[in-house]
């Protein structure tokens, strides 16, 4: 359990974090989102005891960051956006060095090292110097150092930066797997990654929490109308005007389609009104060929942009 209470951090006259409070329960995977300079990294650094707040506090398993800093650090694995790697060391030397710093018992060195190398997909580069590795592999080494001591909590700042699409999927699956037994706070700018990985989303803007909920809860809260996309094969003219005549239809918006042989429309109704069955029957009655019909939802990207506009 992580409990953030009235957290504030000032850099001179700049208020980077502005009196925020939230909790993260054990076993949650939380996406921590915000534009650049919103306060994400500062908040994560305070939770990891990297820096103190100006006011407020953080508790981890009822331990306070002021009184129990060392105990809290032992519970957390932290991957900053730019992982502090020693480029002249090879991968094995570096992981052994981190295990020594983290107090991993000598009896567990070999097995833990093997487990983490397998988990992070580092088997092919174990004896290469870190400076010789690609950016993607360096990121994997950074992730390995965050997990080497088997922490209860993982705080990951842009963990997939520099990875190719296949590696992103692998790390995403790894994070979901780790989330079954660990608490994970994940900061990223890749919003589909959040939707695929996180059970809850926190959005911070100008130092304040502006949204907190599951992706579905956020989408539901920002949908004032029901919206359906309908694509038809062009058979007759005046389809738009006929759709507007249908009961409970409030708005019909024509949209461009890739083919001149098709017509696309966004159709709006009151929230809670599902027009799909009615549109299907109406199309059958008019001998229209339906090529596609789907309910439109506000994407996490649209919600993010709406909440973080200055």
N, C-alpha and C positions, 0 to 999 in steps of 0.2 A: 504493500500500500504506500503510495506517495501522496502526501497532503501538502498542497501549496496554499499558504494563507497570506492574503494582503501583501503580495510580493511587489516591491518597488525597487528599481535600480536607476540611479541617476549618474550620468557622466557630465559633471558640471551642471550646466543649465538644461542639458538634454535629458528627458525622461524616457529611457529606453524601455522600461517595463513599468506599467502604471497601475499599481494596486490590484493585481490579478489574484484570483483564488480558483483552484480546481483540485480534484482528486483523481488519481489513477488507481484502479483496483488491481489486485494481484491477478495475473493472467491476461490482462487486457493488452491488445495491440492498438495503440493510439497514434493516429497521424496528427502531427503538429505542423500546421500550415500557416503561411503568412508571406507577404512580399518581402523583398530585401529591406533590412533595417526595421522590421516590425517588432523585434524583440525575441524571436525564437531562440537564436543561439545564446543570447544572454541568459534566458530562462534556463536552458539546458546546462549551461556552465554553472549556474547557481545550484541547481539540483545535484550536480556532480561534485560540489564543494570546490570547484575550480576558482570561484570568486564569491565574495560575500554580497548579500543584498544591501541596499541602502536602508530598507526597512522591510518588515514582514519576515516570514520564515518558511522553511521547508522541513517536513518530517518524513522520514523513510522508515517504515515499520516502527513508528513511535520514537525513533531516534531523531534528535534535532541537529541540523547542520552546524550549529555553533558549538554544541557540547559534545557531539559524537561524530566529528568529521571523518576520522580514520575508519570507524566501523561502517559508516555509510559508503565510503569509497570502496571498501571490500565487497559490498553488496552490488556494486554497479560496474558494468562494462561500458565504456564510453568510446565511441568512434567519432571524433571531430571531423569536420568537413575536409580538412587537410591533416591527415593522420601523421603524427610525429614519428617518422621511420628513420632508421640509421642506414643510409644507403651503402655504406662500406661493409655491413654485415650481410651474410647470406641468410636465407629465410629461417633455417634451423637455428642458427646462432641467435638471431633476433628473438625468436619465440622462446628459446631457453633463457635468454636475458630477461624477457618480460615475466616468465614464470618465476624466476628468482625474485624479481621485484614484487610480484603478487603473492609471494609466500606459498607457492605450490610445493608440496612436500616432495623431496627427492625420490621417494618411493613411487610417486605418481607421475614423474617426469615423462618417462617413455610412453606410457599408455595415453596420457593426456595429449602429448605432442602428436602422436599418431592419430588420435581421434579428431583433433582440431584441424590437422592437415587434410584429412579425408573430408571433413565437414565443409571446409572452405575451398576444396578443389585445388590444393597447392602441391599435390604429389609430383607434378612434372617440373617444378621449379625449386624444390627444397634446397638444393645446393648452389643456386644462383645468388649472386649479390643482389640486394634489393634495388640498387641503382641501375641494374641491367633489365629490370622487369618492365613490362608494359604498365600503363596507368591502371588498367583493369586488374592486373595481378597485384599491383601495389595496394589497390583498394581492398583486395581479398586478404592481404597480409594485415592491413589495418583492422579489418573485421575479425581476423583470427586473434589479434592481440586484445581486442575488446572482450572476447569470449574465453580466453585461455584459462582463466581461473574459475570458470563455470559460475558466473554471477547470477543472482536472482533477477536482476534488472538490466536491460540493455537500452542505452540511449544512443541512437544512431542519427548522425547529422549528414544527410545526403549519402546514404550508404551505397547507392548504385551509380554515383557520378563516375564517368569515365568508362563504364562497362558497355559492351556491345549488347544488342537485343537478347541474344541467347543467355548471356551472363546475367542480365537483369532478371530474366525469368527464373534462373537458378537461385539468385540471391533472394528474390521475392518468395520463392517456395521455401527457402531456408528460414526466412524470417517467420513465415506462417508456421513452419514446423517448430521453431523455437518458442513461438507464442503459446504453444500448448502447455508449456511448463515454466515460461518466464514472462515477466512484464516487459513490454517493449514500447518505447516512445520513439517514433520515427519521423524525422523531418525530411521533407523532399519537395521538389518543385514539379515532380512528375505525378500529376493528379490521377491518371488511370492506375498508377501503382498504388496509390492510397485506397482507391475504390476496390482494388483486387486484394489488398493485404489487410487493411485496418478495419476493425469493428467499430471504431469511434473516431471522430474527427474534432480537433480543436483548431479554430482559426483565430489568429492573433493579428491585430492591425493597430499600428501606432501605439504599441505597448499595452493594448487592452484585448481581452477575449471577446470576440464578436459573434462566435458561434460555437456550440458544443452539442454533439449528438452523433448518432449513427449516420452514415451517408444517406440512408433512406429517410430518416427523420428530417435531415436538412433539406432533401429534395422535396419532401411532402410539405414542409413549412413554407417553401418559396413558390409553390404552385397555386396561384390564385384562380386559375381556370384549368379545365381539362382540355387537352390539345391532342388531336389525332391527325396523323399524316395519311393522306389517301392519294394513291397514284392509280390512274385509270388509263386504259387504252383509248385513244381519241376515236370516238365513233360519231358523236354529234357535237354541235356547237351549244353554247349557253349552259354548259355543265355547271359553271360557277353560280349562275342565277338560280338554277334548279336546286342546288345544294342549300342555298340561303333560304329557300322556302320550307325546308324540312323543320319540323317542330323541334324545339330545344336547341337548334343551332343558333349561336349568337354572332359568329363571325366566320367568314370564309376568306382565306388569303391564298391567292394563286402564287405558286412558286415554279421556278424554272426546273426543267428535267433534261437529262442528257439527250433525249430523242424528241423529234418533232411529232412523233407518232403517239406521244403520251402526254398526259396532263397531271400535274401535281397540285395538291391543295393542303393547307393547314386549316383544320376545322375546330373551332372553339365552342365550348359549352360551359355551363356552371360547374363549379367544383363538385365532384361526386357523381356527375352524370356521365355515364359511359355510352357513347353513341355508336359503338362498333357494330352491334347487332342491327341497329336501325339503319346504319349506312349500308351494311351488307344487303339487307332486304330491299332497300331503296334502289341499290345498284342492280339487283336482279330484276326488279320490276321494270327498270328502264333499259334493260339489256346492256348495261355497262360491264366491261371486263375489268375486274379489279386485279391490278398487278402487285400492289403492296398496300397494307394498312397496318399502322402501328400507333400505339399510344406514345406520346412524346413526354419525357420527363426532363426537368431542369437538370443539367449535368453539374457535377461538382465544380467543373471549371467555370460555368456560368454563375454559380452561387459564390464562388471565390472572388470572381471579378466584381460582382455586385457589392459584396461586403467590404472589399478592400480598395474601392475607388476613393481617391483623395478628394 
